Amino acid sequence: MSGSGRPVALVTGASRGIGLAIARDLARTHTVVAGARSTAALAGLVDEVPDVVPFVCDVGDGDSVATAVAALDADRLDVVVHSAGIADERPFDTFTRDDWRRSFEVNVFGVADLTARLLPALRRARGTVVFLNSGSGTFSYPDGAVYSGTKFALRTMADCLREEERTNGVRVVSVHPGFVDTDMARTIRREAGREGPDESYVQPETIAAGVRVAVDAPHEAQFETIAIRPTLRA
């Protein structure tokens, strides 16, 4: 994979939604290592982009992360995009300890574990790490304690990592989308009784375009935080 002459980009959550759009976009210029919880979930992307390299990994499972990274044939990574995540929004007193733990395992701890394991390859490439965060990582709201809590934590983690890695030449970017036209976002708004018109959603390809700007920026600069929100509010 490293001998292909193309830069290498690893994208988690690449089987659908925002992650799939990012993987498709980056595949124009990069060899894409596409992450998902199963090979079957990546079948459509592999058929579409034959040189995609599957990266089977459940970021919420430490053993799965360790196994996937150990099997990864890449001595350098030019880009890592963390797009895998889960959303759980409901009243505070309905969450159990296990509910909190699962959300943080996937949205924070798993991302931190995977990033730490990939840092040597990122440092060799003076690469770029992109954390797909959320508008929920910038403000608080009813029923958002768990989801927003994980996103605030992810934002802080990215900010700290950015400062640590400046001298290594590794760029760290947080992307904060508003509601995106994905199954997850539509379900959240439908359950809240505010699904809204199609025009009140940003398309996944628009988020991918934002990631592309960060990845393609001249290396003397980094887009530390990018907010991408719908023009029309639901």
N, C-alpha and C positions, 0 to 999 in steps of 0.2 A: 504493500500500500504506500509506504513512504517513498518507494522508488518510482512512483508514477510521474513525478515531476510536478504534480499539482499540489497546492496546499490542501491540508486535511482539516475538515470541520466535523466535530461530533455534535449531534443534535439529539437531546432526549425528548421523549414525547412526540416522536416523529411519525407516528402512525395515523394521526388525525389532527384536525383543527389547526392551531397556530404552528405547532411543531412541524406538521406536514408541509404547510406553506413555506416555512423557513427552509426545510430540507430541500424542497423543490427549487427554491430560489438559489440557495448556495451551491446546488449541484451544477449550476451553469459554469462555475469557476473553481469549484473545490471537489475533491473526493469526499463524499459524505459518509460518515459513520452514523447510521440511523438507530437511535435507541427506542426500544419498546419492551413490553413485558413478555412478548413471545415472537417467534419468527413468523408465525401465521399473521400476526397483526401488521407486519411490514410487507406482506406479499404484494399488495397493490403498488406500493412505492418501488419495490424491487423490479416489478414488471415494467414500470414506467421509466425508471432510471437504472439500467442494468448494472452499473458499476457501484451502486450503493452497497456499503458493507454493513450487514446487520450487527447490532449491538444489543443483545438480549439482556435486559437488566431491570429489576424492580428496585427503584431507588429507595423505597421504603424498607428494604431488607438488606441488612449489612452484609450477609454472606453472599447475596446475589451481586452486590456492588463489587465486592472483593474478587469474586470469580470472573465477572465480566471484564474488569480492568486487567486482571492477570492474563486473560486471553487476548487482549487487544494488541494487535500488531501495528503499533505506531510509536516510533521513537520520538516524534515531535507532533504537536497539535497546534495548528494555527488558529483555530477557533473552537470554542466549546460554548454551546447554547443550551442552557437549562430551561426546558419548556414543559417538562412533566410536572404535574401537580394535581391536587384534588381540592374541591370546594365543599364546605359543609357550613351552611348558614341557617341558624335557628336560634330560639331564645337561649340565653345563657344557662338557665337552670335545667335544660334538657340534656346537656352534655355530660357524659360520664368521663372518668379518668382515661378510659381506653379511647374514647372519641378524641380527646385532646392529644393523646399520645400518637394516634395514627396520623392525624393531620400534621403534627410537627415532624414525625418520622419521614413522611413523604416530602413535605414542602420545605423543610429546613435541614433536619439532621442528615437525610439522605443526600441532599444537594451539597452540604458541607463535606461529607465523607467522600463523595465522588470527586469534588473539586480538589480536595487535598491530595487524593491519589493521582490526579492528572496534572498537578502543578509542575513536576519535573519536565514533562513533555511540553507543557505550555511555556515554561521558562526557556527551553532550548529554542523554541520558535519565536520567542518574544510575542506570544499570541494574545488573543482577545477572548475574555470570558464575558458572556452575555447572560444575565439573569432575567428571565421573563417574570416580572413581578406583577403588579396590578395597581389600579387606582386605589384598591383597598390597602395598599402599603403606604398610603399618604394621608388617609383620613379614617375616622372611626364612625360607626353607624349602628343602629339597632340590629340585633341578630348576627353581627359580624365578629363577635369576640374571637372565635377560633380562627376563621379564615383570615381576617384582618390581622390578628395577632401573629400568624405565621408570616404574613407578607411584610409586616413591620420588622420582624426578626430577620427576614431575608434581606431587606433593604440595609439594615445595620451591618449584617454580615458582609454584604458587598462593599459597603463603604470602608469597613475595616480592612478587608482584603485588598482593596484598591491602594490604600496607603502603604500597606506592607509590601506590595509587589511593584511599586513605582521603580525602585532601583533595579529590579529584574527585567524591566521593560514589558511587563504583562499589563495589559489594559483591562479594566473591569467596568462593565456597563450595566446599569439597571434600566430595563424598559418597563414602563408602567402603562399598559393599555387600559382604556375604559372598556365598556361592554363590546365584546367581539362576537361576530356571527358564528358561534359554535354551539354545539349541543349543550355544553355545560352552562354557558351564559344564558341561553334561551330558557333552560330549565329553571335556573335561579330566578329569572325575572317572571316567568310564568307562575311559579309557586308563590311569588310575592305579589301577584296580581298586577304586574306592570310590565307586561311583555313588550309593548311599544311597537311602532312601525319598523319595517326593515331599515329605513333610513337612520334609525337611532342606534344602529350597530356599525362598528368598524369591521371591514372585511379582513380575514386572516392574512391575505396577501399584502394589505396595507401595513400590518405589523411586520411582516417579512421585509418590506421595503425599508422600514425604520431600522431593523437589524442590519440590513445591507449597508445603510449609511454609516453605522457605527463600525462595521467590519472593514469597509473600504476607506475609512478616513486615513489621511497620512499619519504615519506612526508617531509623529511628534505631538499629536493631540488625541484626546479621547472624549467621546460623548459620554460623560459620566452618568447622566440621567436623561432619559427620553420619555416624555409623557405623550401618549397618542390617544385622543378621546374623540368620540363622535361629535360632529358639528351640531346635530340635532339631539336635544335631550328628550328622553322618553317621558 
